[in-house]
């Protein structure tokens, strides 16, 4: 009987660790996918805008590309997801 409160505390502690781990994994996925999706979209839009394939879409694609690359530059999602996956030591 004396071990019951101790086990409850251990279970709460382990649940808190599991919740934190799930939160890290969720944020890691969000930052990773935002980094790659914005980067790929920005490069593709920039490449198409620089060609003569779609002259009417050149300006809108340039704006989309600049916006994607600006978000990557200012928000820096790659640094955030790297912090969630690397050891601080």
C-alpha positions in Angstrom: 0.0 0.0 0.0 2.8 2.4 0.7 4.1 2.0 -2.8 0.8 3.1 -4.5 1.4 6.9 -4.2 4.9 6.4 -5.5 3.7 4.5 -8.5 1.1 7.1 -9.3 3.9 9.8 -9.3 6.0 7.6 -11.5 3.2 7.1 -13.9 2.4 10.9 -14.0 6.1 11.6 -14.6 6.3 9.0 -17.4 3.1 10.4 -19.0 4.6 13.9 -18.9 7.7 12.6 -20.6 5.6 10.8 -23.3 3.5 14.0 -23.9 6.7 16.0 -24.3 8.1 13.5 -26.7 5.0 13.5 -28.8 5.0 17.3 -28.8 8.6 17.4 -30.0 7.9 14.9 -32.7 4.9 16.9 -33.9 6.8 20.2 -34.0 9.8 18.5 -35.7 7.5 17.3 -38.5 5.9 20.7 -38.9 9.3 22.5 -39.1 10.8 19.9 -41.3 7.9 19.8 -43.8 7.6 23.6 -43.8 11.3 24.0 -44.6 11.3 21.5 -47.5 7.9 22.5 -48.9 8.7 26.2 -48.9 12.2 25.6 -50.2 11.1 23.4 -53.1 8.1 25.6 -53.9 10.4 28.7 -53.9 13.0 27.1 -56.2 10.4 25.7 -58.6 8.6 29.0 -58.9 11.9 30.9 -59.3 13.0 28.5 -62.1 9.8 28.7 -64.0 9.6 32.5 -63.6 13.2 32.8 -65.0 12.3 30.8 -68.2 10.1 31.8 -71.1 7.7 28.9 -70.5 5.0 31.0 -68.9 5.7 34.8 -69.5 2.2 35.7 -68.1 3.0 33.9 -64.8 6.5 35.4 -64.4 5.5 38.1 -62.0 3.2 36.0 -59.8 5.7 33.2 -59.6 8.4 35.6 -58.7 6.3 36.9 -55.8 5.5 33.4 -54.6 9.2 32.4 -54.8 10.3 35.5 -52.9 7.7 34.9 -50.2 8.7 31.3 -49.7 12.3 32.1 -49.5 11.7 35.1 -47.2 9.8 32.9 -44.8 12.6 30.4 -44.8 15.1 33.1 -44.2 13.3 34.9 -41.4 11.5 32.0 -39.6 14.4 29.6 -40.0 12.4 26.4 -39.6 15.5 24.2 -40.4 17.2 25.5 -37.2 14.1 24.8 -35.2 13.8 21.2 -36.3 17.5 20.7 -36.0 17.2 21.8 -32.3 14.5 19.2 -31.8 16.5 16.4 -33.2 20.1 17.0 -32.0 21.7 16.6 -28.6 22.5 19.8 -26.7 25.9 18.3 -25.6 
